């Protein structure tokens, strides 16, 4: 709108350009920000508002104090003639909306939900919210969303006055980051999937809670399609790499989509209750600290009693995606299912479900281990007519396949 404004943009290692810091995710610290600006401008930052005063020369002095240690990329400041709404509280902490004054009505409507509902859901599922408020604010320095601790920035296009599904999902994602990425922070950038993969998957979990199973599955399928489209161009990409060449390009789509699918398959493998308990234990140990993938794996192994080295190795420390080819047939009362991995590179240890529909209306699900190398074959006597067989009917495996009746 042409108003004078100032916004920080620290991702991923730009805080050093305006603050003297050790600009790395392992360096977490509390922070205070005192800004003097013309009186018609409001200032948003991390933490709680300590002071807002008019100086002798008519300027506005604003003092924010954050008493929770955070990484430097999560420091934030926004200065603009904002319209500010104190929407609600959660656990005694303020939920706020900060939008351009010209967008007051539309912005207040867009951001009124679902912050409180999401905070409640994640607090119950994962553990306590770490910060002293939650402000959603519009920033010219942000394209989509940026999860700055306790003060989340959203792009100017986020205000539509329509509560569009896309931007509601961005809000959910950025609030999920308050737990993963912000409170539990990756100790090294090459473990950034602990931030983006978690935030993506927990967005889907909230969507399932709020909108139902179909929305959750739609999100998983969309993510799976995006993974396979990506690997058509960069088949060797792995989530955890030995070295990062460009700190301005540390994440990328696979940290979100493949990372989320890794968590989904882990949850399906060890069970929802064990998975949730393990994540709560992981969060409890590393809340307001930093962690590595090995720390998360340790908690998953302790809660499940399983050796997960192979699982983490194939999904995080190697490239590629599994491609399957198979068929089914019925001959002389014998149902035979054949499935093999056919990708040219990398090996995966998979368990794939098959949903069998019979003519009499009954249904059966069987699971078959699909190891690399020779095709897996399962033969079962059947007394009823088989109408159809569906691969992965419950959307549990990150793979692509062709499967036909012979």
N, C-alpha and C positions, 0 to 999 in steps of 0.2 A: 504493500500500500504506500510505499515511499516514506514511511516513518523511520527515523533514526533508530537503529537497533544494533545490538552486539551479542553474538553467541559464540561459545567455545565449541570446538570440534576436536576431541582428543584421540579418537580411534585411529589406529590402535596405539600409536606411540608418538602422538603429537603434543601431549601436555608439556613436554620440554620446551616447546616454542613460546610458551607464555608463563611457565612456572619453573623455577629451579627444582627439579625432582630427579630421583632415580626412576626413570620412566619405564618401568617393567612391571608385569602383573604380580611378581612375588613381593613387591615393595608396597605393602598396605599401610595406610596411616589415617589418622583422624585429620580433619581439615576445617579451617575457618576461612570465611571470605567476607571482607569488608569493602564495600563499593560506595563511592561517592559519585552521584550522577545527577543530571538535571531533574528537578522535582517532578516533572510530568512522566518520568520513567519508573517502572517497577523492576525489581531485580529478583530473580529466582536462582537458587543454588541448593546444594546438598544440606540436609539436616533440618534444624529448627530455626525459626526467626528469633534472634536474640534482641535486635534493636532496629527500629526504623524511625529516623529523626530528620528534622529539617535543620540544616547547618545555618551558620550566621549569614552566609551569602545566598541563602535560599535554595541550595541544593538538597537532595535527599541522600542521607547516609543509611545504608542497609547492611546489617550484620547477620550472616548465617553461620551456624556452628553445627558441624557434624561430629558426633561423639562415637562413631562406629568406624573402625579401620576399613578402608576401601582402597582398591588399586587406583593408580593415577588416571587411567583412561576413564574412570567413572566420576572424576571431578567435573563439575559443570557450572557454567554461569550463563544466564540469559538476561538481557536488558532490553526492554521495549515498553511502549505504552500499552501494557497488558490490561485486559479485563480479567479479574480474578474472582473465582467462586470457591467458597468453602463448602464442598458438596456434602460431606458426611464425616464420620469417624469410624475407625476400625481399631478395636482394642485400645481405645483412648488416643489414637493417632489420627491426625487430620488427613483427609482425602481432599485434594484440591485440583482445580482446573485453571490453567493460565493460557489464554488465547489472545490473539490480536483484538484490540478494542472494536474493530470493525466487524469481527466475527463473533461478537458476544453471544447472541442468541443461538446461532447454529452451533458454536463451539461448546457452550454450556450443555446443550442437548446431546451432542455427540459423546462427550466425555462423562456424562452423568452415570453411565453404566459401561462396563460391568465391574469396575474396580473393586468395590466392596465384596461382591460375590466371589471374585477371583482370589482376593486376599484370604477370605474365609476358607475356600476350597484348598488352597495350597498350604495354609497353616495347619489345617486338619490332616492333610495327606503327608506332608513332608516334615514340618516343624515350624517353630515360631518365626514370624517376620522380623527381620533384623533392625529395621530403620525407624526413624522418628516421625516420618510422615510419608505420604505418597502423593506427589504432585505430577499431573500430566500437563505438559506445556508444549506449545507450538514453537518451532525453531527454524529459522532460515538456513541453519547449518546442517540440517538433517533431511535425508530423502525419505526413508521409511520411518523407522523408530530407532532410538538409541537409549540403552537401558541405564543411563546414569543413576547412581544409587539415590533412591528416595525422590528423585526429580527426573522423570522420564521425558525425553524430547521426541517430538513427532514432526514430520514434515508438514509444510504449509498446506499440502493437498489433503491432509487428514481431516480437515474440517469441511464437511459436506452438508451438514444439517439433516442427514438421512440415516445416521448410524449404520453406515454400509458394513456389510459382513467382512469385507477385506480389512477395514480399519479396526473393527471390533476385534478381529483375530490378531492384529498387530498389538493392540492394547494387552490382550491376554499373553502374547509372547513376551512382551517387554516386562510385564509383571512377573512372569515365570523367571526371568533373568534375575530378579531381586534375590531369588534363592540360589540359582545356578549361574555362575559367572560373577555375580556381585558378592553375595555372602560367602559361598564356596567358590573360590577363584582358581582357575588353572594356574599352577605354579610356573609353567612354561607355556609360551605361545603355541608350541606344537602339540599341546593337549587342549586346544581351544574347543574341540568337540564336547568337552565336559561342560562348556557353556552353551554353545549353539545347538548341539544335539539334544541336550536336556530341555532347553527352552522350547524347541520345536516339538518334542514328544509330549511335554507337559501341556503345551497348548492343545494338542489333540486329546489328551486325557480330560482337560476341562471341557472341550467341545463335546466329548462323549457324555460327560456329566450334565451339561446344560442342554444339549440338543439331541442326544440319543446316539445309539450305536451306529446308525447309518452315516451320520456326519463324521464320526470317528473313522469308519472304514473308508469313506470317500477321501478323507485326508491322507490315510495310509496309501491308498492306491495312487493318488496324485503324487505323493512323495516317491513311491516306487517307480512310477513312470519317469519322473525327473532324474532319478538315479541312473536308469538305463539309458536315457538320452545323453546324459553327461558322459557315461563310460564308452559311448560310441566314438567320442573324440579324444578321451584321455583314459585309456583302459588301465594304465598302471598307477593311477592316483590312489594313494593310501591316506587314511585320516591322520595317522601319527607318523611324521617324517623325521628323519635324523636332523635335517637342517632346513631352515626357512630362508629362502633367498630374498624375499621382499616383505618387510614388515607392514607395508601398506596392502598386502594381499595375503593375509594369514588365514582367512576363513574360507570363503567360497561355498557354493551351494551344497557340496557333499558333507561339510561339517554339520549342516542343518539336516539334510534329508537322509543320508546314510547313517549319520549319528543317531537320528531319531529311530530309524529302523533297527539299529543295533540294540538299542534299549528295548524296543518292542519285542524283538526275538528273544532277548534275555528274559524279559518278563513272562513270555509265553513258555519258555523252557523250564524255569525254576518255579513258576506259579506266582499268581498275583500277590498272595499274602506274604510269601517269602521275599519277593522283589520289593514290595512296599516297606517291609521291616528293614531290609538291607539299606534302602535309600535313606530311611529315617536315621539309622545308625551312622551312615556315612555323613549325613548332614549334621548330626549332633556333634560328631568329632571335629568336623572341619568348618563349622559355622564361623564366619568372620576370619577365616584362615585361608590357606592355599592348599591345593591337593593335586596329585597326579593320577593318571589312569590306574596305576597299580594300587593306589589307596582305595579307589572305588572297587576294583576287582577283589581286593582282600575282603571287603565287607560282603560282597556278593557270594564269595566262596564260604565265608564263615556262616552265613545265614542259610545257605543251600546245602552245604556239605559236599559240594562238587568241585572238581578241578576244572577251572574255566580257562586255563591257559590256551587251549585249542580254540575255543570260541572267541576270545579276545584277539588271538593271533590272526584268525582268518578274516575278521571283520574290521580290524583297526590297523594291523601292521602289514597288510599286503593289499595289493590292488585287485582289480577284477571284480566280476559279479558272476554268479552261477547262471548258466543257461542249460535248460533241460530239454530232453526230447524223449517222448514216450508214446505208448499205445496201450489199449486194452482190448481184450477179446473174450468171447465165451464159446467154448467148444466142449460138447459132451458133458454139460453140467459143470464145467470147470472155468472159473473166472481167472484170467491171467492179466496182471498189470506189469508192464515193463517200463522202467524209467532210467535214464542215464544222463550224466553230466557231459556236455559236449563243448564247453568253452575251451578255447585253444590254450589258455594259460591260467594258472593258479588252480588250487584244489580247495574244495569246501566239503566239510562233513555236515550233511543236511539230514533232517527228518522232515518228510513232506506228508501232509494229510491228503486223503482222497475221500470225497463224499460220494457214496453210492446210492443212487435212487432206483427203487424197484417199482415194477408195474403195479403192484398192489398198494402203493402209496407209502410203503415203509422206507426207511433211510438208515444207512449205516456209514460210519466213518472209520477208516483204518489209517494207520501211520506206517510209512515205509522209510527205512534209512537209505539215503542215496549217497553212497560213498564214491569218491573218484575212482576211475579205472573201469572196471567191468559194469555193465548194466545191472540194476537191481531188479529182481523178478519175484513177484508174489503170486502164487496160485492158490485159489481157495474154491472149494466146492460150493455151488449155489443151487438152490432148489427153486428159486423164483427168477422171473425174467428181469434182467437188468435193463433199465431204460437209459441211464446216463451216469457218467462219472465225472466229477468236477475236481480239478486239482486245487489244493489249498482253499477249501471252501470258507474258512474262517479268517483268511488274510493273516497268515502267521509267518510267512517266509519271504525273504527278499530274493526272488529269482524270477526268471522269465522262462517260458516253456511253450512247446507245441505238444499237443496230446490228442490222439485220434483213436477212433474205433477201427479195428481191423476185422 
